[in-house]
Amino acid sequence: MWLVVSILSFGFFAVQAFKTGMPVRRWALAGLVAGPAVWPLFQVHLKRAQKRNWQPNYVRLNA
């Protein structure tokens, strides 16, 4: 059971990292090792990356 969850997490985090511009291999391996427990850490790193790249008068349109 844990193997199936880890493999699914591997694919999920690889896709999410690719979509957000984060290092794919790092997050995919983290998903493989720790499974879904990596999700909060992924969210924190994503928010930090967004804040780091924020610029004044920056407008982000979500489609």
mmCIF file of the N, C-alpha and C atoms, coordinates in Angstrom:
data_MODEL
# 
_entry.id   MODEL 
# 
loop_
_atom_site.group_PDB 
_atom_site.id 
_atom_site.type_symbol 
_atom_site.label_atom_id 
_atom_site.label_alt_id 
_atom_site.label_comp_id 
_atom_site.label_asym_id 
_atom_site.label_entity_id 
_atom_site.label_seq_id 
_atom_site.pdbx_PDB_ins_code 
_atom_site.Cartn_x 
_atom_site.Cartn_y 
_atom_site.Cartn_z 
_atom_site.occupancy 
_atom_site.B_iso_or_equiv 
_atom_site.pdbx_formal_charge 
_atom_site.auth_seq_id 
_atom_site.auth_comp_id 
_atom_site.auth_asym_id 
_atom_site.auth_atom_id 
_atom_site.pdbx_PDB_model_num 
ATOM 1   N N  . MET A 1 1  ? 0.825  -1.193 0.000   1.00 0.00 ? 1  MET A N  1 
ATOM 2   C CA . MET A 1 1  ? 0.000  0.000  0.000   1.00 0.00 ? 1  MET A CA 1 
ATOM 3   C C  . MET A 1 1  ? 0.873  1.262  0.000   1.00 0.00 ? 1  MET A C  1 
ATOM 4   N N  . TRP A 1 2  ? 1.869  1.293  0.892   1.00 0.00 ? 2  TRP A N  1 
ATOM 5   C CA . TRP A 1 2  ? 2.731  2.474  0.977   1.00 0.00 ? 2  TRP A CA 1 
ATOM 6   C C  . TRP A 1 2  ? 3.504  2.677  -0.324  1.00 0.00 ? 2  TRP A C  1 
ATOM 7   N N  . LEU A 1 3  ? 3.866  1.608  -0.982  1.00 0.00 ? 3  LEU A N  1 
ATOM 8   C CA . LEU A 1 3  ? 4.589  1.710  -2.250  1.00 0.00 ? 3  LEU A CA 1 
ATOM 9   C C  . LEU A 1 3  ? 3.727  2.382  -3.313  1.00 0.00 ? 3  LEU A C  1 
ATOM 10  N N  . VAL A 1 4  ? 2.466  2.038  -3.370  1.00 0.00 ? 4  VAL A N  1 
ATOM 11  C CA . VAL A 1 4  ? 1.553  2.639  -4.351  1.00 0.00 ? 4  VAL A CA 1 
ATOM 12  C C  . VAL A 1 4  ? 1.378  4.127  -4.066  1.00 0.00 ? 4  VAL A C  1 
ATOM 13  N N  . VAL A 1 5  ? 1.204  4.479  -2.802  1.00 0.00 ? 5  VAL A N  1 
ATOM 14  C CA . VAL A 1 5  ? 1.046  5.888  -2.424  1.00 0.00 ? 5  VAL A CA 1 
ATOM 15  C C  . VAL A 1 5  ? 2.316  6.670  -2.746  1.00 0.00 ? 5  VAL A C  1 
ATOM 16  N N  . SER A 1 6  ? 3.469  6.083  -2.502  1.00 0.00 ? 6  SER A N  1 
ATOM 17  C CA . SER A 1 6  ? 4.731  6.760  -2.792  1.00 0.00 ? 6  SER A CA 1 
ATOM 18  C C  . SER A 1 6  ? 4.923  6.979  -4.285  1.00 0.00 ? 6  SER A C  1 
ATOM 19  N N  . ILE A 1 7  ? 4.569  5.999  -5.079  1.00 0.00 ? 7  ILE A N  1 
ATOM 20  C CA . ILE A 1 7  ? 4.716  6.142  -6.529  1.00 0.00 ? 7  ILE A CA 1 
ATOM 21  C C  . ILE A 1 7  ? 3.748  7.203  -7.057  1.00 0.00 ? 7  ILE A C  1 
ATOM 22  N N  . LEU A 1 8  ? 2.525  7.235  -6.550  1.00 0.00 ? 8  LEU A N  1 
ATOM 23  C CA . LEU A 1 8  ? 1.580  8.269  -6.958  1.00 0.00 ? 8  LEU A CA 1 
ATOM 24  C C  . LEU A 1 8  ? 2.043  9.652  -6.517  1.00 0.00 ? 8  LEU A C  1 
ATOM 25  N N  . SER A 1 9  ? 2.613  9.744  -5.325  1.00 0.00 ? 9  SER A N  1 
ATOM 26  C CA . SER A 1 9  ? 3.137  11.023 -4.847  1.00 0.00 ? 9  SER A CA 1 
ATOM 27  C C  . SER A 1 9  ? 4.319  11.480 -5.688  1.00 0.00 ? 9  SER A C  1 
ATOM 28  N N  . PHE A 1 10 ? 5.132  10.535 -6.120  1.00 0.00 ? 10 PHE A N  1 
ATOM 29  C CA . PHE A 1 10 ? 6.263  10.844 -6.996  1.00 0.00 ? 10 PHE A CA 1 
ATOM 30  C C  . PHE A 1 10 ? 5.765  11.561 -8.252  1.00 0.00 ? 10 PHE A C  1 
ATOM 31  N N  . GLY A 1 11 ? 4.776  11.008 -8.903  1.00 0.00 ? 11 GLY A N  1 
ATOM 32  C CA . GLY A 1 11 ? 4.225  11.613 -10.116 1.00 0.00 ? 11 GLY A CA 1 
ATOM 33  C C  . GLY A 1 11 ? 3.538  12.939 -9.844  1.00 0.00 ? 11 GLY A C  1 
ATOM 34  N N  . PHE A 1 12 ? 2.778  13.003 -8.756  1.00 0.00 ? 12 PHE A N  1 
ATOM 35  C CA . PHE A 1 12 ? 2.054  14.222 -8.419  1.00 0.00 ? 12 PHE A CA 1 
ATOM 36  C C  . PHE A 1 12 ? 3.008  15.378 -8.170  1.00 0.00 ? 12 PHE A C  1 
ATOM 37  N N  . PHE A 1 13 ? 4.030  15.143 -7.349  1.00 0.00 ? 13 PHE A N  1 
ATOM 38  C CA . PHE A 1 13 ? 4.961  16.225 -7.033  1.00 0.00 ? 13 PHE A CA 1 
ATOM 39  C C  . PHE A 1 13 ? 5.834  16.590 -8.221  1.00 0.00 ? 13 PHE A C  1 
ATOM 40  N N  . ALA A 1 14 ? 6.125  15.650 -9.084  1.00 0.00 ? 14 ALA A N  1 
ATOM 41  C CA . ALA A 1 14 ? 6.878  15.971 -10.300 1.00 0.00 ? 14 ALA A CA 1 
ATOM 42  C C  . ALA A 1 14 ? 6.076  16.926 -11.179 1.00 0.00 ? 14 ALA A C  1 
ATOM 43  N N  . VAL A 1 15 ? 4.804  16.654 -11.348 1.00 0.00 ? 15 VAL A N  1 
ATOM 44  C CA . VAL A 1 15 ? 3.949  17.514 -12.178 1.00 0.00 ? 15 VAL A CA 1 
ATOM 45  C C  . VAL A 1 15 ? 3.766  18.879 -11.526 1.00 0.00 ? 15 VAL A C  1 
ATOM 46  N N  . GLN A 1 16 ? 3.496  18.904 -10.227 1.00 0.00 ? 16 GLN A N  1 
ATOM 47  C CA . GLN A 1 16 ? 3.293  20.175 -9.536  1.00 0.00 ? 16 GLN A CA 1 
ATOM 48  C C  . GLN A 1 16 ? 4.553  21.031 -9.558  1.00 0.00 ? 16 GLN A C  1 
ATOM 49  N N  . ALA A 1 17 ? 5.709  20.419 -9.365  1.00 0.00 ? 17 ALA A N  1 
ATOM 50  C CA . ALA A 1 17 ? 6.959  21.171 -9.402  1.00 0.00 ? 17 ALA A CA 1 
ATOM 51  C C  . ALA A 1 17 ? 7.210  21.724 -10.798 1.00 0.00 ? 17 ALA A C  1 
ATOM 52  N N  . PHE A 1 18 ? 6.921  20.947 -11.812 1.00 0.00 ? 18 PHE A N  1 
ATOM 53  C CA . PHE A 1 18 ? 7.099  21.412 -13.190 1.00 0.00 ? 18 PHE A CA 1 
ATOM 54  C C  . PHE A 1 18 ? 6.162  22.583 -13.483 1.00 0.00 ? 18 PHE A C  1 
ATOM 55  N N  . LYS A 1 19 ? 4.907  22.483 -13.043 1.00 0.00 ? 19 LYS A N  1 
ATOM 56  C CA . LYS A 1 19 ? 3.931  23.535 -13.293 1.00 0.00 ? 19 LYS A CA 1 
ATOM 57  C C  . LYS A 1 19 ? 4.296  24.844 -12.596 1.00 0.00 ? 19 LYS A C  1 
ATOM 58  N N  . THR A 1 20 ? 4.932  24.758 -11.427 1.00 0.00 ? 20 THR A N  1 
ATOM 59  C CA . THR A 1 20 ? 5.239  25.958 -10.661 1.00 0.00 ? 20 THR A CA 1 
ATOM 60  C C  . THR A 1 20 ? 6.659  26.457 -10.880 1.00 0.00 ? 20 THR A C  1 
ATOM 61  N N  . GLY A 1 21 ? 7.448  25.745 -11.662 1.00 0.00 ? 21 GLY A N  1 
ATOM 62  C CA . GLY A 1 21 ? 8.809  26.196 -11.944 1.00 0.00 ? 21 GLY A CA 1 
ATOM 63  C C  . GLY A 1 21 ? 9.815  25.869 -10.851 1.00 0.00 ? 21 GLY A C  1 
ATOM 64  N N  . MET A 1 22 ? 9.513  24.905 -10.028 1.00 0.00 ? 22 MET A N  1 
ATOM 65  C CA . MET A 1 22 ? 10.422 24.500 -8.964  1.00 0.00 ? 22 MET A CA 1 
ATOM 66  C C  . MET A 1 22 ? 11.226 23.285 -9.441  1.00 0.00 ? 22 MET A C  1 
ATOM 67  N N  . PRO A 1 23 ? 12.322 22.949 -8.755  1.00 0.00 ? 23 PRO A N  1 
ATOM 68  C CA . PRO A 1 23 ? 13.145 21.816 -9.185  1.00 0.00 ? 23 PRO A CA 1 
ATOM 69  C C  . PRO A 1 23 ? 12.351 20.496 -9.172  1.00 0.00 ? 23 PRO A C  1 
ATOM 70  N N  . VAL A 1 24 ? 12.197 19.904 -10.337 1.00 0.00 ? 24 VAL A N  1 
ATOM 71  C CA . VAL A 1 24 ? 11.339 18.720 -10.485 1.00 0.00 ? 24 VAL A CA 1 
ATOM 72  C C  . VAL A 1 24 ? 11.933 17.507 -9.790  1.00 0.00 ? 24 VAL A C  1 
ATOM 73  N N  . ARG A 1 25 ? 13.200 17.246 -10.032 1.00 0.00 ? 25 ARG A N  1 
ATOM 74  C CA . ARG A 1 25 ? 13.809 16.038 -9.477  1.00 0.00 ? 25 ARG A CA 1 
ATOM 75  C C  . ARG A 1 25 ? 13.784 16.040 -7.954  1.00 0.00 ? 25 ARG A C  1 
ATOM 76  N N  . ARG A 1 26 ? 14.059 17.185 -7.349  1.00 0.00 ? 26 ARG A N  1 
ATOM 77  C CA . ARG A 1 26 ? 14.086 17.289 -5.888  1.00 0.00 ? 26 ARG A CA 1 
ATOM 78  C C  . ARG A 1 26 ? 12.719 16.974 -5.283  1.00 0.00 ? 26 ARG A C  1 
ATOM 79  N N  . TRP A 1 27 ? 11.663 17.549 -5.845  1.00 0.00 ? 27 TRP A N  1 
ATOM 80  C CA . TRP A 1 27 ? 10.334 17.351 -5.280  1.00 0.00 ? 27 TRP A CA 1 
ATOM 81  C C  . TRP A 1 27 ? 9.774  15.981 -5.604  1.00 0.00 ? 27 TRP A C  1 
ATOM 82  N N  . ALA A 1 28 ? 10.121 15.446 -6.761  1.00 0.00 ? 28 ALA A N  1 
ATOM 83  C CA . ALA A 1 28 ? 9.661  14.100 -7.103  1.00 0.00 ? 28 ALA A CA 1 
ATOM 84  C C  . ALA A 1 28 ? 10.280 13.067 -6.162  1.00 0.00 ? 28 ALA A C  1 
ATOM 85  N N  . LEU A 1 29 ? 11.564 13.204 -5.890  1.00 0.00 ? 29 LEU A N  1 
ATOM 86  C CA . LEU A 1 29 ? 12.219 12.271 -4.961  1.00 0.00 ? 29 LEU A CA 1 
ATOM 87  C C  . LEU A 1 29 ? 11.696 12.438 -3.539  1.00 0.00 ? 29 LEU A C  1 
ATOM 88  N N  . ALA A 1 30 ? 11.404 13.665 -3.141  1.00 0.00 ? 30 ALA A N  1 
ATOM 89  C CA . ALA A 1 30 ? 10.820 13.882 -1.811  1.00 0.00 ? 30 ALA A CA 1 
ATOM 90  C C  . ALA A 1 30 ? 9.456  13.212 -1.716  1.00 0.00 ? 30 ALA A C  1 
ATOM 91  N N  . GLY A 1 31 ? 8.671  13.292 -2.794  1.00 0.00 ? 31 GLY A N  1 
ATOM 92  C CA . GLY A 1 31 ? 7.373  12.629 -2.810  1.00 0.00 ? 31 GLY A CA 1 
ATOM 93  C C  . GLY A 1 31 ? 7.504  11.117 -2.769  1.00 0.00 ? 31 GLY A C  1 
ATOM 94  N N  . LEU A 1 32 ? 8.532  10.596 -3.433  1.00 0.00 ? 32 LEU A N  1 
ATOM 95  C CA . LEU A 1 32 ? 8.751  9.154  -3.429  1.00 0.00 ? 32 LEU A CA 1 
ATOM 96  C C  . LEU A 1 32 ? 9.153  8.661  -2.043  1.00 0.00 ? 32 LEU A C  1 
ATOM 97  N N  . VAL A 1 33 ? 9.982  9.426  -1.353  1.00 0.00 ? 33 VAL A N  1 
ATOM 98  C CA . VAL A 1 33 ? 10.487 9.003  -0.043  1.00 0.00 ? 33 VAL A CA 1 
ATOM 99  C C  . VAL A 1 33 ? 9.444  9.212  1.057   1.00 0.00 ? 33 VAL A C  1 
ATOM 100 N N  . ALA A 1 34 ? 8.814  10.383 1.084   1.00 0.00 ? 34 ALA A N  1 
ATOM 101 C CA . ALA A 1 34 ? 7.937  10.717 2.202   1.00 0.00 ? 34 ALA A CA 1 
ATOM 102 C C  . ALA A 1 34 ? 6.455  10.659 1.868   1.00 0.00 ? 34 ALA A C  1 
ATOM 103 N N  . GLY A 1 35 ? 6.118  10.484 0.612   1.00 0.00 ? 35 GLY A N  1 
ATOM 104 C CA . GLY A 1 35 ? 4.710  10.396 0.232   1.00 0.00 ? 35 GLY A CA 1 
ATOM 105 C C  . GLY A 1 35 ? 3.997  11.729 0.381   1.00 0.00 ? 35 GLY A C  1 
ATOM 106 N N  . PRO A 1 36 ? 2.723  11.694 0.718   1.00 0.00 ? 36 PRO A N  1 
ATOM 107 C CA . PRO A 1 36 ? 1.937  12.921 0.799   1.00 0.00 ? 36 PRO A CA 1 
ATOM 108 C C  . PRO A 1 36 ? 2.334  13.837 1.957   1.00 0.00 ? 36 PRO A C  1 
ATOM 109 N N  . ALA A 1 37 ? 3.177  13.390 2.853   1.00 0.00 ? 37 ALA A N  1 
ATOM 110 C CA . ALA A 1 37 ? 3.615  14.229 3.975   1.00 0.00 ? 37 ALA A CA 1 
ATOM 111 C C  . ALA A 1 37 ? 4.443  15.417 3.501   1.00 0.00 ? 37 ALA A C  1 
ATOM 112 N N  . VAL A 1 38 ? 4.872  15.424 2.251   1.00 0.00 ? 38 VAL A N  1 
ATOM 113 C CA . VAL A 1 38 ? 5.700  16.498 1.706   1.00 0.00 ? 38 VAL A CA 1 
ATOM 114 C C  . VAL A 1 38 ? 4.846  17.696 1.301   1.00 0.00 ? 38 VAL A C  1 
ATOM 115 N N  . TRP A 1 39 ? 3.530  17.519 1.173   1.00 0.00 ? 39 TRP A N  1 
ATOM 116 C CA . TRP A 1 39 ? 2.672  18.581 0.669   1.00 0.00 ? 39 TRP A CA 1 
ATOM 117 C C  . TRP A 1 39 ? 2.784  19.899 1.445   1.00 0.00 ? 39 TRP A C  1 
ATOM 118 N N  . PRO A 1 40 ? 2.750  19.905 2.796   1.00 0.00 ? 40 PRO A N  1 
ATOM 119 C CA . PRO A 1 40 ? 2.901  21.190 3.507   1.00 0.00 ? 40 PRO A CA 1 
ATOM 120 C C  . PRO A 1 40 ? 4.252  21.851 3.229   1.00 0.00 ? 40 PRO A C  1 
ATOM 121 N N  . LEU A 1 41 ? 5.302  21.072 3.166   1.00 0.00 ? 41 LEU A N  1 
ATOM 122 C CA . LEU A 1 41 ? 6.622  21.620 2.868   1.00 0.00 ? 41 LEU A CA 1 
ATOM 123 C C  . LEU A 1 41 ? 6.659  22.199 1.461   1.00 0.00 ? 41 LEU A C  1 
ATOM 124 N N  . PHE A 1 42 ? 6.033  21.535 0.519   1.00 0.00 ? 42 PHE A N  1 
ATOM 125 C CA . PHE A 1 42 ? 5.958  22.026 -0.856  1.00 0.00 ? 42 PHE A CA 1 
ATOM 126 C C  . PHE A 1 42 ? 5.238  23.373 -0.894  1.00 0.00 ? 42 PHE A C  1 
ATOM 127 N N  . GLN A 1 43 ? 4.138  23.490 -0.166  1.00 0.00 ? 43 GLN A N  1 
ATOM 128 C CA . GLN A 1 43 ? 3.373  24.733 -0.150  1.00 0.00 ? 43 GLN A CA 1 
ATOM 129 C C  . GLN A 1 43 ? 4.181  25.881 0.448   1.00 0.00 ? 43 GLN A C  1 
ATOM 130 N N  . VAL A 1 44 ? 4.930  25.608 1.501   1.00 0.00 ? 44 VAL A N  1 
ATOM 131 C CA . VAL A 1 44 ? 5.761  26.646 2.122   1.00 0.00 ? 44 VAL A CA 1 
ATOM 132 C C  . VAL A 1 44 ? 6.839  27.107 1.144   1.00 0.00 ? 44 VAL A C  1 
ATOM 133 N N  . HIS A 1 45 ? 7.488  26.183 0.472   1.00 0.00 ? 45 HIS A N  1 
ATOM 134 C CA . HIS A 1 45 ? 8.525  26.547 -0.493  1.00 0.00 ? 45 HIS A CA 1 
ATOM 135 C C  . HIS A 1 45 ? 7.931  27.303 -1.679  1.00 0.00 ? 45 HIS A C  1 
ATOM 136 N N  . LEU A 1 46 ? 6.746  26.939 -2.098  1.00 0.00 ? 46 LEU A N  1 
ATOM 137 C CA . LEU A 1 46 ? 6.103  27.638 -3.198  1.00 0.00 ? 46 LEU A CA 1 
ATOM 138 C C  . LEU A 1 46 ? 5.783  29.079 -2.810  1.00 0.00 ? 46 LEU A C  1 
ATOM 139 N N  . LYS A 1 47 ? 5.231  29.293 -1.630  1.00 0.00 ? 47 LYS A N  1 
ATOM 140 C CA . LYS A 1 47 ? 4.907  30.652 -1.180  1.00 0.00 ? 47 LYS A CA 1 
ATOM 141 C C  . LYS A 1 47 ? 6.171  31.495 -1.028  1.00 0.00 ? 47 LYS A C  1 
ATOM 142 N N  . ARG A 1 48 ? 7.248  30.894 -0.512  1.00 0.00 ? 48 ARG A N  1 
ATOM 143 C CA . ARG A 1 48 ? 8.511  31.632 -0.382  1.00 0.00 ? 48 ARG A CA 1 
ATOM 144 C C  . ARG A 1 48 ? 9.070  32.011 -1.745  1.00 0.00 ? 48 ARG A C  1 
ATOM 145 N N  . ALA A 1 49 ? 8.960  31.121 -2.718  1.00 0.00 ? 49 ALA A N  1 
ATOM 146 C CA . ALA A 1 49 ? 9.443  31.417 -4.067  1.00 0.00 ? 49 ALA A CA 1 
ATOM 147 C C  . ALA A 1 49 ? 8.614  32.523 -4.703  1.00 0.00 ? 49 ALA A C  1 
ATOM 148 N N  . GLN A 1 50 ? 7.309  32.510 -4.470  1.00 0.00 ? 50 GLN A N  1 
ATOM 149 C CA . GLN A 1 50 ? 6.463  33.558 -5.016  1.00 0.00 ? 50 GLN A CA 1 
ATOM 150 C C  . GLN A 1 50 ? 6.774  34.904 -4.384  1.00 0.00 ? 50 GLN A C  1 
ATOM 151 N N  . LYS A 1 51 ? 6.995  34.925 -3.076  1.00 0.00 ? 51 LYS A N  1 
ATOM 152 C CA . LYS A 1 51 ? 7.335  36.183 -2.414  1.00 0.00 ? 51 LYS A CA 1 
ATOM 153 C C  . LYS A 1 51 ? 8.701  36.704 -2.875  1.00 0.00 ? 51 LYS A C  1 
ATOM 154 N N  . ARG A 1 52 ? 9.633  35.797 -3.080  1.00 0.00 ? 52 ARG A N  1 
ATOM 155 C CA . ARG A 1 52 ? 10.964 36.188 -3.529  1.00 0.00 ? 52 ARG A CA 1 
ATOM 156 C C  . ARG A 1 52 ? 10.915 36.819 -4.916  1.00 0.00 ? 52 ARG A C  1 
ATOM 157 N N  . ASN A 1 53 ? 10.010 36.345 -5.770  1.00 0.00 ? 53 ASN A N  1 
ATOM 158 C CA . ASN A 1 53 ? 9.917  36.834 -7.135  1.00 0.00 ? 53 ASN A CA 1 
ATOM 159 C C  . ASN A 1 53 ? 8.928  37.983 -7.302  1.00 0.00 ? 53 ASN A C  1 
ATOM 160 N N  . TRP A 1 54 ? 8.290  38.402 -6.226  1.00 0.00 ? 54 TRP A N  1 
ATOM 161 C CA . TRP A 1 54 ? 7.319  39.469 -6.310  1.00 0.00 ? 54 TRP A CA 1 
ATOM 162 C C  . TRP A 1 54 ? 8.007  40.790 -6.601  1.00 0.00 ? 54 TRP A C  1 
ATOM 163 N N  . GLN A 1 55 ? 7.379  41.610 -7.429  1.00 0.00 ? 55 GLN A N  1 
ATOM 164 C CA . GLN A 1 55 ? 7.914  42.928 -7.757  1.00 0.00 ? 55 GLN A CA 1 
ATOM 165 C C  . GLN A 1 55 ? 6.812  43.958 -7.568  1.00 0.00 ? 55 GLN A C  1 
ATOM 166 N N  . PRO A 1 56 ? 7.191  45.209 -7.289  1.00 0.00 ? 56 PRO A N  1 
ATOM 167 C CA . PRO A 1 56 ? 6.162  46.262 -7.146  1.00 0.00 ? 56 PRO A CA 1 
ATOM 168 C C  . PRO A 1 56 ? 5.347  46.378 -8.441  1.00 0.00 ? 56 PRO A C  1 
ATOM 169 N N  . ASN A 1 57 ? 4.096  46.677 -8.293  1.00 0.00 ? 57 ASN A N  1 
ATOM 170 C CA . ASN A 1 57 ? 3.161  46.824 -9.402  1.00 0.00 ? 57 ASN A CA 1 
ATOM 171 C C  . ASN A 1 57 ? 3.033  45.527 -10.208 1.00 0.00 ? 57 ASN A C  1 
ATOM 172 N N  . TYR A 1 58 ? 3.236  44.414 -9.552  1.00 0.00 ? 58 TYR A N  1 
ATOM 173 C CA . TYR A 1 58 ? 3.142  43.097 -10.195 1.00 0.00 ? 58 TYR A CA 1 
ATOM 174 C C  . TYR A 1 58 ? 1.702  42.616 -10.078 1.00 0.00 ? 58 TYR A C  1 
ATOM 175 N N  . VAL A 1 59 ? 1.074  42.354 -11.206 1.00 0.00 ? 59 VAL A N  1 
ATOM 176 C CA . VAL A 1 59 ? -0.304 41.889 -11.211 1.00 0.00 ? 59 VAL A CA 1 
ATOM 177 C C  . VAL A 1 59 ? -0.302 40.444 -11.698 1.00 0.00 ? 59 VAL A C  1 
ATOM 178 N N  . ARG A 1 60 ? -0.918 39.591 -10.913 1.00 0.00 ? 60 ARG A N  1 
ATOM 179 C CA . ARG A 1 60 ? -0.984 38.176 -11.267 1.00 0.00 ? 60 ARG A CA 1 
ATOM 180 C C  . ARG A 1 60 ? -2.433 37.820 -11.572 1.00 0.00 ? 60 ARG A C  1 
ATOM 181 N N  . LEU A 1 61 ? -2.687 37.379 -12.758 1.00 0.00 ? 61 LEU A N  1 
ATOM 182 C CA . LEU A 1 61 ? -4.032 36.999 -13.161 1.00 0.00 ? 61 LEU A CA 1 
ATOM 183 C C  . LEU A 1 61 ? -4.138 35.486 -13.186 1.00 0.00 ? 61 LEU A C  1 
ATOM 184 N N  . ASN A 1 62 ? -5.023 34.960 -12.380 1.00 0.00 ? 62 ASN A N  1 
ATOM 185 C CA . ASN A 1 62 ? -5.259 33.516 -12.361 1.00 0.00 ? 62 ASN A CA 1 
ATOM 186 C C  . ASN A 1 62 ? -6.366 33.172 -13.347 1.00 0.00 ? 62 ASN A C  1 
ATOM 187 N N  . ALA A 1 63 ? -6.086 32.257 -14.219 1.00 0.00 ? 63 ALA A N  1 
ATOM 188 C CA . ALA A 1 63 ? -7.097 31.867 -15.206 1.00 0.00 ? 63 ALA A CA 1 
ATOM 189 C C  . ALA A 1 63 ? -7.883 30.681 -14.702 1.00 0.00 ? 63 ALA A C  1 
# 
